[in-house]
Amino acid sequence: MTTSPANTRSGARFFVLIPCAGQGSRAGTARAKQYHLIDGRPMVRHTVEAFRALAGSFAAVWVVISPSDEDFLDVFPDFNQRNEVLLVGGGATRAATVLNGLKAMLEQQPGADLDDWVLVHDAARCLVTPEQIKALINECRNDAVGGLLAQKLPDTLKTERDGRVASTVDRSDKWLAQTPQMFRIGPLIDALQLAGDAVTDESSAMEAAGLSPRLVNGSAQNFKVTYPEDFALAEAIFERRRK
């Protein structure tokens, strides 16, 4: 019998942190892409709802927005329910935003502990499912390091030089990193502080600290909405799920 993720033998709790401070300039939207409507709802709402479906599993769900953000509460007026926390503390980079969120988790009263788990998830990965989130938790809850959802690279990978193919890379051991990425809060803070702002995901920071996160099979549908054509694909997937 699988126990609830919130009740582990070690007593560690699970938190969620969703960095939502980027602008998504490559998406070509009039405002930050996380507020663009997909299937009739802002993208970030789809993202949060996947975690709301597992509300009893998490001590709190945090969303970190930019100080200049004037849209979040307009498109998400019912946020701050069910142990939800909105932090106006986005940094200049994704890594800085995550680090600010983690530190705030520890400082809140009652706050998180260094040994608690945090699942960091991109606001723009709005197609993640509760089942994928549960799979990550179940695979990593007893792991010494933690891990991330990822997908084996399906395509042939090339390197480039001056606009032409320079070589073909062996893809047999290559994975596409996804989120959520799940690590203990204390070690992740240490790793992010050591790695600096250049890292683009939490796993990279842990790797820089000499650790090897666990890879957990994700889904091709858990892609990061980045380019204009991605919105149509996400829309089609949501429509198919409804049917």
C-alpha positions as CSV (number, residue, x, y, z in Angstrom):
1,M,0.0,0.0,0.0
2,T,1.4,3.4,-1.0
3,T,1.3,6.0,1.8
4,S,0.5,9.7,1.1
5,P,3.5,11.7,0.1
6,A,2.9,14.0,3.1
7,N,3.4,11.2,5.6
8,T,6.9,9.7,5.2
9,R,8.7,7.6,7.7
10,S,11.3,10.4,8.2
11,G,8.6,13.0,8.9
12,A,9.8,15.2,6.1
13,R,7.1,17.3,4.4
14,F,6.6,18.2,0.7
15,F,6.4,21.8,-0.6
16,V,5.9,23.1,-4.1
17,L,7.6,26.1,-5.6
18,I,6.5,27.5,-8.9
19,P,8.8,30.3,-10.3
20,C,6.4,32.6,-12.2
21,A,8.6,35.7,-12.7
22,G,9.7,35.4,-16.3
23,Q,8.4,37.3,-19.2
24,G,8.7,34.6,-21.9
25,S,9.9,36.9,-24.7
26,R,10.2,34.1,-27.2
27,A,6.5,33.3,-26.9
28,G,5.5,36.5,-28.7
29,T,2.6,37.3,-26.3
30,A,1.4,40.8,-25.3
31,R,2.0,40.1,-21.6
32,A,4.0,37.5,-19.7
33,K,3.3,34.1,-21.4
34,Q,2.2,32.4,-18.1
35,Y,-1.0,34.6,-18.3
36,H,-1.8,33.7,-21.9
37,L,-5.1,31.8,-22.2
38,I,-4.9,28.1,-23.1
39,D,-8.1,26.2,-23.3
40,G,-9.9,29.3,-21.8
41,R,-7.6,29.6,-18.8
42,P,-4.3,31.3,-18.0
43,M,-1.4,28.9,-18.4
44,V,-0.3,29.3,-14.8
45,R,-3.8,28.3,-13.6
46,H,-3.5,24.9,-15.4
47,T,-0.1,24.5,-13.7
48,V,-1.3,25.2,-10.2
49,E,-4.5,23.0,-10.6
50,A,-2.3,20.0,-11.3
51,F,-0.8,20.4,-7.8
52,R,-4.2,21.4,-6.3
53,A,-5.4,18.0,-7.3
54,L,-2.9,16.6,-4.8
55,A,-3.5,19.2,-2.2
56,G,-3.4,16.8,0.7
57,S,0.1,15.8,-0.2
58,F,1.7,19.2,0.2
59,A,2.4,21.4,3.2
60,A,2.2,24.4,0.9
61,V,2.2,25.5,-2.7
62,W,4.3,28.6,-3.3
63,V,4.2,30.8,-6.4
64,V,7.0,33.4,-6.8
65,I,6.2,36.4,-9.0
66,S,8.1,39.5,-10.1
67,P,7.8,42.7,-8.1
68,S,6.4,44.3,-11.3
69,D,3.7,41.7,-11.8
70,E,0.2,43.2,-11.9
71,D,-1.5,40.3,-13.5
72,F,-1.4,37.3,-11.2
73,L,-4.2,38.1,-8.8
74,D,-6.3,39.5,-11.6
75,V,-6.2,36.1,-13.4
76,F,-6.1,34.0,-10.2
77,P,-8.4,35.7,-7.7
78,D,-8.9,32.5,-5.7
79,F,-5.3,31.9,-5.1
80,N,-4.1,31.7,-1.4
81,Q,-6.5,28.9,-0.6
82,R,-5.5,25.4,0.5
83,N,-2.1,26.3,1.9
84,E,-1.1,28.5,-1.0
85,V,1.4,31.3,-0.7
86,L,2.1,34.1,-3.2
87,L,5.6,35.6,-2.8
88,V,6.5,38.8,-4.6
89,G,10.2,38.0,-4.8
90,G,11.1,37.1,-8.3
91,G,14.8,37.7,-9.2
92,A,16.6,38.6,-12.4
93,T,17.1,34.9,-13.3
94,R,15.2,31.7,-12.7
95,A,17.8,30.5,-10.2
96,A,17.5,33.7,-8.2
97,T,13.8,33.4,-8.2
98,V,13.9,29.9,-6.9
99,L,16.5,30.7,-4.3
100,N,14.4,33.7,-3.0
101,G,11.4,31.4,-2.7
102,L,13.3,28.7,-0.8
103,K,14.7,31.2,1.7
104,A,11.3,32.6,2.2
105,M,9.9,29.1,2.9
106,L,12.4,28.7,5.7
107,E,11.7,32.2,7.2
108,Q,7.9,31.9,7.2
109,Q,6.3,31.1,10.6
110,P,5.7,28.2,10.8
111,G,8.2,27.6,8.0
112,A,9.7,24.7,6.2
113,D,12.7,22.8,7.5
114,L,16.0,22.2,5.7
115,D,15.2,18.4,5.5
116,D,11.8,19.0,3.9
117,W,11.4,18.2,0.2
118,V,10.6,20.9,-2.4
119,L,9.2,20.2,-5.9
120,V,10.2,23.1,-8.2
121,H,8.0,23.3,-11.3
122,D,8.0,25.7,-14.3
123,A,4.9,27.8,-14.6
124,A,5.1,27.2,-18.3
125,R,4.8,23.4,-18.1
126,C,1.1,23.6,-17.8
127,L,0.4,20.1,-19.1
128,V,2.0,18.2,-16.2
129,T,-0.5,15.8,-14.6
130,P,-1.1,14.7,-11.0
131,E,0.0,11.2,-12.0
132,Q,3.4,12.4,-13.2
133,I,3.9,14.4,-10.0
134,K,3.0,11.4,-7.9
135,A,5.4,9.2,-9.9
136,L,8.3,11.6,-9.2
137,I,7.5,11.7,-5.4
138,N,7.2,7.9,-5.2
139,E,10.5,7.4,-7.1
140,C,12.5,10.0,-5.1
141,R,11.0,10.1,-1.6
142,N,13.6,7.6,-0.3
143,D,16.4,8.7,-2.6
144,A,19.6,10.2,-1.0
145,V,19.7,13.0,-3.5
146,G,16.3,13.5,-5.2
147,G,15.5,13.7,-8.9
148,L,13.5,15.1,-11.8
149,L,11.1,14.1,-14.5
150,A,12.9,13.7,-17.8
151,Q,12.4,12.0,-21.2
152,K,14.8,9.9,-23.2
153,L,15.9,12.0,-26.2
154,P,13.9,10.7,-29.1
155,D,15.6,12.6,-32.0
156,T,19.0,12.5,-33.6
157,L,21.1,15.2,-32.0
158,K,23.5,17.4,-34.0
159,T,26.2,19.9,-33.1
160,E,26.6,23.0,-35.3
161,R,29.4,25.1,-36.7
162,D,28.7,28.2,-38.7
163,G,25.2,27.1,-39.6
164,R,26.2,23.6,-40.7
165,V,26.3,20.2,-39.1
166,A,29.6,19.6,-37.3
167,S,28.8,16.2,-35.9
168,T,26.1,13.7,-34.7
169,V,26.0,13.1,-31.0
170,D,25.3,9.6,-29.5
171,R,21.8,10.0,-28.0
172,S,21.7,6.7,-26.1
173,D,22.4,8.3,-22.8
174,K,20.8,11.7,-23.4
175,W,17.7,12.9,-21.6
176,L,15.5,16.0,-21.9
177,A,15.1,17.5,-18.4
178,Q,11.6,18.4,-17.3
179,T,10.0,19.6,-14.1
180,P,9.0,19.1,-11.3
181,Q,12.5,18.6,-9.9
182,M,12.5,17.4,-6.3
183,F,15.3,17.9,-3.7
184,R,15.7,18.6,0.0
185,I,15.4,22.3,0.7
186,G,18.7,22.7,2.6
187,P,21.0,20.9,0.0
188,L,19.2,22.7,-2.9
189,I,19.8,26.1,-1.3
190,D,23.5,25.3,-0.8
191,A,23.8,24.0,-4.4
192,L,22.1,27.1,-5.9
193,Q,24.3,29.4,-3.9
194,L,27.4,27.5,-5.0
195,A,26.4,27.3,-8.7
196,G,25.2,30.9,-9.1
197,D,22.6,32.4,-11.5
198,A,23.9,30.7,-14.6
199,V,22.1,27.4,-14.0
200,T,18.8,26.9,-15.7
201,D,17.4,24.1,-13.5
202,E,17.8,22.7,-10.0
203,S,19.4,19.5,-11.2
204,S,22.3,21.4,-12.8
205,A,23.0,23.1,-9.4
206,M,22.9,19.7,-7.6
207,E,25.2,18.3,-10.3
208,A,27.6,21.2,-9.8
209,A,27.7,20.2,-6.1
210,G,28.9,16.7,-7.1
211,L,25.6,14.9,-6.8
212,S,23.7,12.7,-9.3
213,P,19.9,13.3,-9.3
214,R,17.7,10.4,-10.2
215,L,16.0,10.4,-13.6
216,V,12.3,9.6,-13.6
217,N,10.4,8.9,-16.8
218,G,8.2,11.8,-17.7
219,S,6.0,12.4,-20.8
220,A,6.5,14.2,-24.1
221,Q,3.3,16.2,-23.2
222,N,5.1,17.7,-20.2
223,F,6.9,20.2,-22.5
224,K,7.6,23.8,-21.7
225,V,5.5,26.2,-23.6
226,T,8.1,28.5,-25.2
227,Y,7.3,29.4,-28.8
228,P,4.1,30.8,-30.4
229,E,3.3,27.4,-32.0
230,D,3.5,25.7,-28.6
231,F,0.2,27.3,-27.6
232,A,-1.7,25.6,-30.3
233,L,-0.2,22.2,-29.4
234,A,-1.0,22.7,-25.7
235,E,-4.6,23.7,-26.6
236,A,-5.0,20.6,-28.7
237,I,-3.8,18.3,-25.9
238,F,-6.2,19.9,-23.4
239,E,-9.0,19.5,-25.8
240,R,-8.2,15.8,-26.3
241,R,-8.0,15.2,-22.6
242,R,-11.5,16.6,-22.1
243,K,-12.8,14.2,-24.6
